[in-house]
Amino acid sequence: MKKYIGCKLLKAEPMTRGAYNEYRGWTIPEDEDPEDPGYFVRYPEGYVSWSPKHIFEQAYMEVNDNKDLPSGISIGQKMVDEFVAYTETITMGDRTTVVRCVLRNGFEIVESSACVDPRNYSEELGQKICMEKIKDRIWELLGFLLQTAWHGIR
């Protein structure tokens, strides 16, 4: 069987397994916990389902509402900031800062900053400059992801 990657814009709200079964008019099986946390999911085509919390949160990321845009959605600063899992900063030579940023999904972005005169060097300032570049890249990448979710791959 072939493998596929997908991305969709959908609506969801927290809902327990038991509440979903009640919504559907189903009797919950004895081997399932009605208090399992999860999400009630509504797809653009109208299909609804329930997903366990950890599965849902691995596959989907909440986007920001933005009533000022025709799409009604956007990437927000908090989304960008929270997509950073961790960073490493090193000084190379006597005037260059290198920052390695690992994102939540494991993707890595590396940026550098350098000054002309080593007497002016500040790793703290270099790290700040690198992080600004990295955050711009994250905005671009999340924008690409949102565009794909909104319009599909075509």
VEXBA-47833 format. One record per residue: residue number from 1; x, y, z of N, C-alpha, C in turn. Coordinates in steps of 0.05 Angstrom, whole numbers, plus 5000, padded with zeros to 4 digits. Example, Ala and Ser with C-alpha at 12.3 -4.5 7.8 and 13.67 -1.06 7.14 Angstrom:
BEGIN
<node num="1" n_east="5264" n_north="4886" n_up="5156" ca_east="5246" ca_north="4910" ca_up="5156" c_east="5264" c_north="4934" c_up="5156"/>
<node num="2" n_east="5257" n_north="4955" n_up="5142" ca_east="5273" ca_north="4979" ca_up="5143" c_east="5258" c_north="5001" c_up="5157"/>
//
This chain:
BEGIN
<node num="1" n_east="5017" n_north="4977" n_up="5000" ca_east="5000" ca_north="5000" ca_up="5000" c_east="5018" c_north="5025" c_up="5000"/>
<node num="2" n_east="5011" n_north="5045" n_up="4984" ca_east="5027" ca_north="5070" ca_up="4983" c_east="5021" c_north="5087" c_up="5007"/>
<node num="3" n_east="5040" n_north="5106" n_up="5013" ca_east="5037" ca_north="5124" ca_up="5035" c_east="5030" c_north="5152" c_up="5024"/>
<node num="4" n_east="5015" n_north="5167" n_up="5040" ca_east="5006" ca_north="5193" ca_up="5032" c_east="5010" c_north="5213" c_up="5054"/>
<node num="5" n_east="5013" n_north="5238" n_up="5047" ca_east="5014" ca_north="5260" ca_up="5067" c_east="4990" c_north="5278" c_up="5061"/>
<node num="6" n_east="4978" n_north="5287" n_up="5082" ca_east="4954" ca_north="5304" ca_up="5078" c_east="4953" c_north="5327" c_up="5097"/>
<node num="7" n_east="4938" n_north="5347" n_up="5090" ca_east="4935" ca_north="5370" ca_up="5107" c_east="4908" c_north="5382" c_up="5100"/>
<node num="8" n_east="4891" n_north="5386" n_up="5120" ca_east="4864" ca_north="5397" ca_up="5117" c_east="4859" c_north="5418" c_up="5138"/>
<node num="9" n_east="4842" n_north="5437" n_up="5131" ca_east="4833" ca_north="5456" ca_up="5151" c_east="4806" c_north="5446" c_up="5160"/>
<node num="10" n_east="4803" n_north="5442" n_up="5186" ca_east="4779" ca_north="5430" ca_up="5197" c_east="4771" c_north="5444" c_up="5223"/>
<node num="11" n_east="4747" n_north="5438" n_up="5232" ca_east="4738" ca_north="5449" ca_up="5257" c_east="4738" c_north="5427" c_up="5278"/>
<node num="12" n_east="4745" n_north="5434" n_up="5303" ca_east="4746" ca_north="5414" ca_up="5324" c_east="4741" c_north="5428" c_up="5351"/>
<node num="13" n_east="4731" n_north="5412" n_up="5370" ca_east="4728" ca_north="5422" ca_up="5397" c_east="4733" c_north="5398" c_up="5416"/>
<node num="14" n_east="4744" n_north="5404" n_up="5440" ca_east="4748" ca_north="5382" ca_up="5460" c_east="4722" c_north="5368" c_up="5466"/>
<node num="15" n_east="4724" n_north="5342" n_up="5467" ca_east="4700" ca_north="5325" ca_up="5474" c_east="4710" c_north="5298" c_up="5483"/>
<node num="16" n_east="4698" n_north="5287" n_up="5505" ca_east="4706" ca_north="5260" ca_up="5514" c_east="4695" c_north="5239" c_up="5495"/>
<node num="17" n_east="4706" n_north="5216" n_up="5497" ca_east="4697" ca_north="5193" ca_up="5481" c_east="4667" c_north="5187" c_up="5488"/>
<node num="18" n_east="4660" n_north="5189" n_up="5513" ca_east="4633" ca_north="5183" ca_up="5522" c_east="4613" c_north="5203" c_up="5510"/>
<node num="19" n_east="4620" n_north="5229" n_up="5510" ca_east="4603" ca_north="5250" ca_up="5500" c_east="4599" c_north="5246" c_up="5470"/>
<node num="20" n_east="4620" n_north="5237" n_up="5456" ca_east="4618" ca_north="5233" ca_up="5427" c_east="4599" c_north="5209" c_up="5422"/>
<node num="21" n_east="4602" n_north="5188" n_up="5437" ca_east="4584" ca_north="5165" ca_up="5433" c_east="4555" c_north="5173" c_up="5439"/>
<node num="22" n_east="4551" n_north="5190" n_up="5459" ca_east="4524" ca_north="5199" ca_up="5465" c_east="4514" c_north="5216" c_up="5442"/>
<node num="23" n_east="4531" n_north="5234" n_up="5431" ca_east="4523" ca_north="5250" ca_up="5408" c_east="4514" c_north="5233" c_up="5384"/>
<node num="24" n_east="4529" n_north="5211" n_up="5380" ca_east="4522" ca_north="5194" ca_up="5357" c_east="4499" c_north="5175" c_up="5364"/>
<node num="25" n_east="4491" n_north="5173" n_up="5389" ca_east="4469" ca_north="5155" ca_up="5397" c_east="4479" c_north="5126" c_up="5400"/>
<node num="26" n_east="4505" n_north="5124" n_up="5405" ca_east="4517" ca_north="5097" ca_up="5407" c_east="4521" c_north="5090" c_up="5437"/>
<node num="27" n_east="4521" n_north="5064" n_up="5442" ca_east="4528" ca_north="5054" ca_up="5468" c_east="4558" c_north="5050" c_up="5468"/>
<node num="28" n_east="4571" n_north="5061" n_up="5489" ca_east="4601" ca_north="5058" ca_up="5490" c_east="4608" c_north="5029" c_up="5497"/>
<node num="29" n_east="4626" n_north="5017" n_up="5483" ca_east="4635" ca_north="4990" ca_up="5490" c_east="4647" c_north="4989" c_up="5518"/>
<node num="30" n_east="4644" n_north="4966" n_up="5531" ca_east="4654" ca_north="4963" ca_up="5558" c_east="4684" c_north="4967" c_up="5561"/>
<node num="31" n_east="4699" n_north="4960" n_up="5540" ca_east="4728" ca_north="4962" ca_up="5541" c_east="4739" c_north="4990" c_up="5534"/>
<node num="32" n_east="4721" n_north="5010" n_up="5531" ca_east="4729" ca_north="5037" ca_up="5526" c_east="4722" c_north="5055" c_up="5549"/>
<node num="33" n_east="4739" n_north="5075" n_up="5555" ca_east="4735" ca_north="5093" ca_up="5577" c_east="4720" c_north="5118" c_up="5567"/>
<node num="34" n_east="4696" n_north="5122" n_up="5577" ca_east="4680" ca_north="5146" ca_up="5568" c_east="4693" c_north="5173" c_up="5575"/>
<node num="35" n_east="4712" n_north="5172" n_up="5594" ca_east="4725" ca_north="5197" ca_up="5602" c_east="4750" c_north="5203" c_up="5586"/>
<node num="36" n_east="4757" n_north="5186" n_up="5566" ca_east="4781" ca_north="5191" ca_up="5550" c_east="4778" c_north="5219" c_up="5537"/>
<node num="37" n_east="4799" n_north="5236" n_up="5541" ca_east="4797" ca_north="5262" ca_up="5528" c_east="4803" c_north="5260" c_up="5498"/>
<node num="38" n_east="4790" n_north="5277" n_up="5483" ca_east="4793" ca_north="5277" ca_up="5454" c_east="4781" c_north="5301" c_up="5442"/>
<node num="39" n_east="4776" n_north="5299" n_up="5416" ca_east="4765" ca_north="5321" ca_up="5400" c_east="4742" c_north="5311" c_up="5383"/>
<node num="40" n_east="4721" n_north="5327" n_up="5382" ca_east="4700" ca_north="5323" ca_up="5362" c_east="4710" c_north="5338" c_up="5337"/>
<node num="41" n_east="4710" n_north="5325" n_up="5314" ca_east="4722" ca_north="5337" ca_up="5290" c_east="4701" c_north="5338" c_up="5268"/>
<node num="42" n_east="4699" n_north="5362" n_up="5255" ca_east="4681" ca_north="5365" ca_up="5232" c_east="4698" c_north="5374" c_up="5209"/>
<node num="43" n_east="4698" n_north="5357" n_up="5188" ca_east="4713" ca_north="5362" ca_up="5163" c_east="4697" c_north="5380" c_up="5144"/>
<node num="44" n_east="4711" n_north="5394" n_up="5126" ca_east="4697" ca_north="5412" ca_up="5107" c_east="4674" c_north="5399" c_up="5092"/>
<node num="45" n_east="4677" n_north="5373" n_up="5086" ca_east="4657" ca_north="5359" ca_up="5071" c_east="4632" c_north="5351" c_up="5088"/>
<node num="46" n_east="4633" n_north="5358" n_up="5115" ca_east="4611" ca_north="5352" ca_up="5133" c_east="4615" c_north="5327" c_up="5149"/>
<node num="47" n_east="4635" n_north="5310" n_up="5142" ca_east="4640" ca_north="5286" ca_up="5157" c_east="4649" c_north="5293" c_up="5185"/>
<node num="48" n_east="4639" n_north="5278" n_up="5206" ca_east="4647" ca_north="5283" ca_up="5233" c_east="4659" c_north="5257" c_up="5245"/>
<node num="49" n_east="4677" n_north="5261" n_up="5264" ca_east="4690" ca_north="5239" ca_up="5277" c_east="4700" c_north="5247" c_up="5304"/>
<node num="50" n_east="4711" n_north="5228" n_up="5319" ca_east="4723" ca_north="5234" ca_up="5345" c_east="4751" c_north="5223" c_up="5344"/>
<node num="51" n_east="4770" n_north="5238" n_up="5355" ca_east="4798" ca_north="5230" ca_up="5355" c_east="4809" c_north="5233" c_up="5383"/>
<node num="52" n_east="4824" n_north="5213" n_up="5393" ca_east="4837" ca_north="5215" ca_up="5419" c_east="4855" c_north="5240" c_up="5420"/>
<node num="53" n_east="4856" n_north="5252" n_up="5443" ca_east="4871" ca_north="5277" ca_up="5446" c_east="4899" c_north="5276" c_up="5436"/>
<node num="54" n_east="4915" n_north="5256" n_up="5444" ca_east="4943" ca_north="5255" ca_up="5436" c_east="4946" c_north="5251" c_up="5406"/>
<node num="55" n_east="4929" n_north="5235" n_up="5393" ca_east="4930" ca_north="5231" ca_up="5364" c_east="4923" c_north="5257" c_up="5350"/>
<node num="56" n_east="4902" n_north="5270" n_up="5359" ca_east="4893" ca_north="5295" ca_up="5346" c_east="4915" c_north="5317" c_up="5348"/>
<node num="57" n_east="4926" n_north="5320" n_up="5372" ca_east="4946" ca_north="5341" ca_up="5376" c_east="4973" c_north="5335" c_up="5362"/>
<node num="58" n_east="4978" n_north="5310" n_up="5355" ca_east="5001" ca_north="5303" ca_up="5339" c_east="4997" c_north="5311" c_up="5310"/>
<node num="59" n_east="4973" n_north="5310" n_up="5300" ca_east="4967" ca_north="5314" ca_up="5272" c_east="4958" c_north="5343" c_up="5265"/>
<node num="60" n_east="4947" n_north="5357" n_up="5284" ca_east="4935" ca_north="5383" ca_up="5278" c_east="4945" c_north="5405" c_up="5297"/>
<node num="61" n_east="4946" n_north="5429" n_up="5285" ca_east="4955" ca_north="5452" ca_up="5301" c_east="4933" c_north="5473" c_up="5298"/>
<node num="62" n_east="4925" n_north="5486" n_up="5320" ca_east="4905" ca_north="5506" ca_up="5319" c_east="4915" c_north="5531" c_up="5305"/>
<node num="63" n_east="4898" n_north="5543" n_up="5287" ca_east="4905" ca_north="5568" ca_up="5274" c_east="4890" c_north="5591" c_up="5287"/>
<node num="64" n_east="4899" n_north="5615" n_up="5283" ca_east="4886" ca_north="5638" ca_up="5295" c_east="4862" c_north="5648" c_up="5278"/>
<node num="65" n_east="4840" n_north="5655" n_up="5292" ca_east="4819" ca_north="5669" ca_up="5278" c_east="4828" c_north="5697" c_up="5271"/>
<node num="66" n_east="4820" n_north="5707" n_up="5247" ca_east="4827" ca_north="5734" ca_up="5240" c_east="4805" c_north="5745" c_up="5223"/>
<node num="67" n_east="4786" n_north="5759" n_up="5235" ca_east="4762" ca_north="5769" ca_up="5222" c_east="4769" c_north="5790" c_up="5201"/>
<node num="68" n_east="4794" n_north="5801" n_up="5201" ca_east="4802" ca_north="5822" ca_up="5182" c_east="4811" c_north="5810" c_up="5155"/>
<node num="69" n_east="4813" n_north="5784" n_up="5154" ca_east="4822" ca_north="5771" ca_up="5129" c_east="4799" c_north="5756" c_up="5115"/>
<node num="70" n_east="4799" n_north="5755" n_up="5089" ca_east="4778" ca_north="5740" ca_up="5075" c_east="4776" c_north="5711" c_up="5083"/>
<node num="71" n_east="4799" n_north="5699" n_up="5089" ca_east="4800" ca_north="5671" ca_up="5097" c_east="4789" c_north="5667" c_up="5125"/>
<node num="72" n_east="4791" n_north="5688" n_up="5142" ca_east="4782" ca_north="5687" ca_up="5170" c_east="4803" c_north="5674" c_up="5188"/>
<node num="73" n_east="4826" n_north="5666" n_up="5177" ca_east="4846" ca_north="5652" ca_up="5193" c_east="4874" c_north="5663" c_up="5186"/>
<node num="74" n_east="4893" n_north="5659" n_up="5205" ca_east="4920" ca_north="5668" ca_up="5200" c_east="4939" c_north="5654" c_up="5219"/>
<node num="75" n_east="4965" n_north="5658" n_up="5213" ca_east="4986" ca_north="5649" ca_up="5231" c_east="4991" c_north="5671" c_up="5251"/>
<node num="76" n_east="4992" n_north="5664" n_up="5276" ca_east="4997" ca_north="5684" ca_up="5297" c_east="5025" c_north="5682" c_up="5309"/>
<node num="77" n_east="5033" n_north="5703" n_up="5323" ca_east="5060" ca_north="5703" ca_up="5335" c_east="5063" c_north="5680" c_up="5355"/>
<node num="78" n_east="5042" n_north="5674" n_up="5370" ca_east="5043" ca_north="5653" ca_up="5390" c_east="5048" c_north="5626" c_up="5376"/>
<node num="79" n_east="5035" n_north="5622" n_up="5353" ca_east="5039" ca_north="5597" ca_up="5338" c_east="5068" c_north="5594" c_up="5330"/>
<node num="80" n_east="5080" n_north="5616" n_up="5320" ca_east="5108" ca_north="5616" ca_up="5312" c_east="5126" c_north="5610" c_up="5336"/>
<node num="81" n_east="5121" n_north="5624" n_up="5358" ca_east="5138" ca_north="5621" ca_up="5382" c_east="5136" c_north="5592" c_up="5392"/>
<node num="82" n_east="5112" n_north="5581" n_up="5393" ca_east="5108" ca_north="5554" ca_up="5404" c_east="5117" c_north="5532" c_up="5386"/>
<node num="83" n_east="5123" n_north="5539" n_up="5361" ca_east="5133" ca_north="5518" ca_up="5342" c_east="5162" c_north="5511" c_up="5347"/>
<node num="84" n_east="5176" n_north="5528" n_up="5362" ca_east="5204" ca_north="5523" ca_up="5369" c_east="5205" c_north="5503" c_up="5392"/>
<node num="85" n_east="5218" n_north="5481" n_up="5387" ca_east="5222" ca_north="5461" ca_up="5409" c_east="5246" c_north="5469" c_up="5426"/>
<node num="86" n_east="5268" n_north="5474" n_up="5414" ca_east="5292" ca_north="5484" ca_up="5429" c_east="5312" c_north="5496" c_up="5410"/>
<node num="87" n_east="5331" n_north="5510" n_up="5421" ca_east="5353" ca_north="5522" ca_up="5405" c_east="5380" c_north="5517" c_up="5418"/>
<node num="88" n_east="5400" n_north="5518" n_up="5402" ca_east="5428" ca_north="5516" ca_up="5411" c_east="5443" c_north="5540" c_up="5399"/>
<node num="89" n_east="5458" n_north="5553" n_up="5415" ca_east="5473" ca_north="5576" ca_up="5405" c_east="5503" c_north="5572" c_up="5411"/>
<node num="90" n_east="5519" n_north="5577" n_up="5390" ca_east="5548" ca_north="5575" ca_up="5394" c_east="5562" c_north="5599" c_up="5381"/>
<node num="91" n_east="5586" n_north="5605" n_up="5392" ca_east="5603" ca_north="5625" ca_up="5379" c_east="5624" c_north="5610" c_up="5364"/>
<node num="92" n_east="5628" n_north="5619" n_up="5339" ca_east="5649" ca_north="5607" ca_up="5322" c_east="5669" c_north="5629" c_up="5317"/>
<node num="93" n_east="5694" n_north="5623" n_up="5321" ca_east="5715" ca_north="5643" ca_up="5318" c_east="5711" c_north="5665" c_up="5339"/>
<node num="94" n_east="5717" n_north="5689" n_up="5331" ca_east="5715" ca_north="5711" ca_up="5351" c_east="5693" c_north="5732" c_up="5344"/>
<node num="95" n_east="5676" n_north="5725" n_up="5324" ca_east="5656" ca_north="5745" ca_up="5316" c_east="5630" c_north="5734" c_up="5304"/>
<node num="96" n_east="5627" n_north="5707" n_up="5305" ca_east="5604" ca_north="5695" ca_up="5291" c_east="5587" c_north="5679" c_up="5311"/>
<node num="97" n_east="5561" n_north="5684" n_up="5310" ca_east="5541" ca_north="5669" ca_up="5326" c_east="5526" c_north="5650" c_up="5307"/>
<node num="98" n_east="5523" n_north="5625" n_up="5315" ca_east="5507" ca_north="5606" ca_up="5299" c_east="5485" c_north="5595" c_up="5318"/>
<node num="99" n_east="5461" n_north="5595" n_up="5308" ca_east="5438" ca_north="5585" ca_up="5323" c_east="5425" c_north="5562" c_up="5307"/>
<node num="100" n_east="5423" n_north="5540" n_up="5321" ca_east="5409" ca_north="5516" ca_up="5310" c_east="5382" c_north="5515" c_up="5325"/>
<node num="101" n_east="5360" n_north="5516" n_up="5309" ca_east="5333" ca_north="5516" ca_up="5321" c_east="5319" c_north="5490" c_up="5311"/>
<node num="102" n_east="5310" n_north="5474" n_up="5330" ca_east="5295" ca_north="5450" ca_up="5324" c_east="5266" c_north="5456" c_up="5329"/>
<node num="103" n_east="5249" n_north="5451" n_up="5309" ca_east="5221" ca_north="5456" ca_up="5310" c_east="5206" c_north="5432" c_up="5322"/>
<node num="104" n_east="5181" n_north="5436" n_up="5330" ca_east="5165" ca_north="5414" ca_up="5342" c_east="5164" c_north="5389" c_up="5325"/>
<node num="105" n_east="5165" n_north="5392" n_up="5299" ca_east="5163" ca_north="5368" ca_up="5282" c_east="5190" c_north="5356" c_up="5275"/>
<node num="106" n_east="5212" n_north="5367" n_up="5288" ca_east="5239" ca_north="5357" ca_up="5283" c_east="5254" c_north="5371" c_up="5262"/>
<node num="107" n_east="5241" n_north="5388" n_up="5246" ca_east="5255" ca_north="5403" ca_up="5225" c_east="5275" c_north="5422" c_up="5238"/>
<node num="108" n_east="5298" n_north="5427" n_up="5225" ca_east="5318" ca_north="5444" ca_up="5236" c_east="5323" c_north="5468" c_up="5218"/>
<node num="109" n_east="5327" n_north="5491" n_up="5231" ca_east="5335" ca_north="5515" ca_up="5216" c_east="5360" c_north="5525" c_up="5230"/>
<node num="110" n_east="5380" n_north="5532" n_up="5213" ca_east="5406" ca_north="5542" ca_up="5224" c_east="5410" c_north="5570" c_up="5211"/>
<node num="111" n_east="5417" n_north="5589" n_up="5228" ca_east="5423" ca_north="5616" ca_up="5219" c_east="5449" c_north="5625" c_up="5232"/>
<node num="112" n_east="5462" n_north="5645" n_up="5220" ca_east="5486" ca_north="5656" ca_up="5231" c_east="5485" c_north="5687" c_up="5230"/>
<node num="113" n_east="5501" n_north="5699" n_up="5246" ca_east="5504" ca_north="5728" ca_up="5247" c_east="5533" c_north="5734" c_up="5255"/>
<node num="114" n_east="5545" n_north="5754" n_up="5243" ca_east="5572" ca_north="5761" ca_up="5249" c_east="5576" c_north="5791" c_up="5249"/>
<node num="115" n_east="5596" n_north="5800" n_up="5263" ca_east="5602" ca_north="5829" ca_up="5263" c_east="5629" c_north="5833" c_up="5250"/>
<node num="116" n_east="5635" n_north="5858" n_up="5243" ca_east="5660" ca_north="5865" ca_up="5229" c_east="5684" c_north="5864" c_up="5248"/>
<node num="117" n_east="5680" n_north="5876" n_up="5271" ca_east="5702" ca_north="5879" ca_up="5290" c_east="5696" c_north="5861" c_up="5314"/>
<node num="118" n_east="5714" n_north="5842" n_up="5320" ca_east="5710" ca_north="5824" ca_up="5343" c_east="5706" c_north="5839" c_up="5370"/>
<node num="119" n_east="5716" n_north="5863" n_up="5372" ca_east="5713" ca_north="5878" ca_up="5396" c_east="5683" c_north="5886" c_up="5401"/>
<node num="120" n_east="5667" n_north="5886" n_up="5379" ca_east="5639" ca_north="5892" ca_up="5381" c_east="5621" c_north="5867" c_up="5385"/>
<node num="121" n_east="5634" n_north="5844" n_up="5386" ca_east="5619" ca_north="5819" ca_up="5386" c_east="5603" c_north="5815" c_up="5412"/>
<node num="122" n_east="5578" n_north="5806" n_up="5408" ca_east="5560" ca_north="5799" ca_up="5430" c_east="5545" c_north="5774" c_up="5422"/>
<node num="123" n_east="5549" n_north="5752" n_up="5435" ca_east="5534" ca_north="5728" ca_up="5429" c_east="5504" c_north="5732" c_up="5433"/>
<node num="124" n_east="5497" n_north="5747" n_up="5454" ca_east="5469" ca_north="5753" ca_up="5459" c_east="5456" c_north="5767" c_up="5436"/>
<node num="125" n_east="5469" n_north="5788" n_up="5426" ca_east="5458" ca_north="5803" ca_up="5403" c_east="5458" c_north="5786" c_up="5378"/>
<node num="126" n_east="5478" n_north="5770" n_up="5374" ca_east="5479" ca_north="5752" ca_up="5351" c_east="5457" c_north="5732" c_up="5352"/>
<node num="127" n_east="5451" n_north="5721" n_up="5376" ca_east="5429" ca_north="5702" ca_up="5379" c_east="5403" c_north="5715" c_up="5373"/>
<node num="128" n_east="5399" n_north="5740" n_up="5382" ca_east="5374" ca_north="5754" ca_up="5377" c_east="5370" c_north="5758" c_up="5347"/>
<node num="129" n_east="5391" n_north="5766" n_up="5332" ca_east="5389" ca_north="5770" ca_up="5303" c_east="5383" c_north="5744" c_up="5289"/>
<node num="130" n_east="5396" n_north="5723" n_up="5298" ca_east="5391" ca_north="5696" ca_up="5285" c_east="5362" c_north="5687" c_up="5290"/>
<node num="131" n_east="5352" n_north="5691" n_up="5315" ca_east="5324" ca_north="5683" ca_up="5321" c_east="5304" c_north="5699" c_up="5305"/>
<node num="132" n_east="5309" n_north="5724" n_up="5300" ca_east="5291" ca_north="5740" ca_up="5283" c_east="5290" c_north="5728" c_up="5255"/>
<node num="133" n_east="5313" n_north="5720" n_up="5244" ca_east="5313" ca_north="5707" ca_up="5217" c_east="5298" c_north="5680" c_up="5218"/>
<node num="134" n_east="5303" n_north="5665" n_up="5240" ca_east="5290" ca_north="5638" ca_up="5242" c_east="5260" c_north="5641" c_up="5245"/>
<node num="135" n_east="5251" n_north="5661" n_up="5261" ca_east="5222" ca_north="5665" ca_up="5264" c_east="5209" c_north="5673" c_up="5237"/>
<node num="136" n_east="5224" n_north="5689" n_up="5221" ca_east="5213" ca_north="5696" ca_up="5194" c_east="5210" c_north="5670" c_up="5177"/>
<node num="137" n_east="5229" n_north="5652" n_up="5179" ca_east="5227" ca_north="5627" ca_up="5164" c_east="5204" c_north="5610" c_up="5174"/>
<node num="138" n_east="5199" n_north="5609" n_up="5201" ca_east="5177" ca_north="5594" ca_up="5212" c_east="5151" c_north="5606" c_up="5202"/>
<node num="139" n_east="5148" n_north="5632" n_up="5201" ca_east="5124" ca_north="5645" ca_up="5190" c_east="5119" c_north="5635" c_up="5162"/>
<node num="140" n_east="5140" n_north="5635" n_up="5146" ca_east="5138" ca_north="5626" ca_up="5118" c_east="5129" c_north="5597" c_up="5116"/>
<node num="141" n_east="5142" n_north="5580" n_up="5132" ca_east="5135" ca_north="5551" ca_up="5132" c_east="5107" c_north="5546" c_up="5141"/>
<node num="142" n_east="5098" n_north="5559" n_up="5163" ca_east="5071" ca_north="5555" ca_up="5173" c_east="5051" c_north="5567" c_up="5153"/>
<node num="143" n_east="5058" n_north="5589" n_up="5140" ca_east="5041" ca_north="5601" ca_up="5119" c_east="5037" c_north="5581" c_up="5096"/>
<node num="144" n_east="5058" n_north="5567" n_up="5088" ca_east="5056" ca_north="5547" ca_up="5068" c_east="5038" c_north="5524" c_up="5077"/>
<node num="145" n_east="5041" n_north="5516" n_up="5101" ca_east="5024" ca_north="5495" ca_up="5112" c_east="4995" c_north="5503" c_up="5113"/>
<node num="146" n_east="4989" n_north="5528" n_up="5122" ca_east="4962" ca_north="5538" ca_up="5123" c_east="4950" c_north="5540" c_up="5094"/>
<node num="147" n_east="4966" n_north="5550" n_up="5075" ca_east="4957" ca_north="5552" ca_up="5048" c_east="4949" c_north="5524" c_up="5037"/>
<node num="148" n_east="4965" n_north="5504" n_up="5043" ca_east="4959" ca_north="5477" ca_up="5034" c_east="4934" c_north="5467" c_up="5047"/>
<node num="149" n_east="4930" n_north="5472" n_up="5073" ca_east="4907" ca_north="5463" ca_up="5088" c_east="4882" c_north="5477" c_up="5077"/>
<node num="150" n_east="4884" n_north="5503" n_up="5070" ca_east="4861" ca_north="5518" ca_up="5061" c_east="4853" c_north="5511" c_up="5032"/>
<node num="151" n_east="4872" n_north="5508" n_up="5015" ca_east="4866" ca_north="5504" ca_up="4986" c_east="4873" c_north="5476" c_up="4976"/>
<node num="152" n_east="4885" n_north="5460" n_up="4992" ca_east="4893" ca_north="5433" ca_up="4983" c_east="4918" c_north="5435" c_up="4965"/>
<node num="153" n_east="4925" n_north="5412" n_up="4953" ca_east="4950" ca_north="5410" ca_up="4938" c_east="4944" c_north="5416" c_up="4908"/>
<node num="154" n_east="4920" n_north="5411" n_up="4899" ca_east="4911" ca_north="5415" ca_up="4872" c_east="4926" c_north="5400" c_up="4853"/>
//
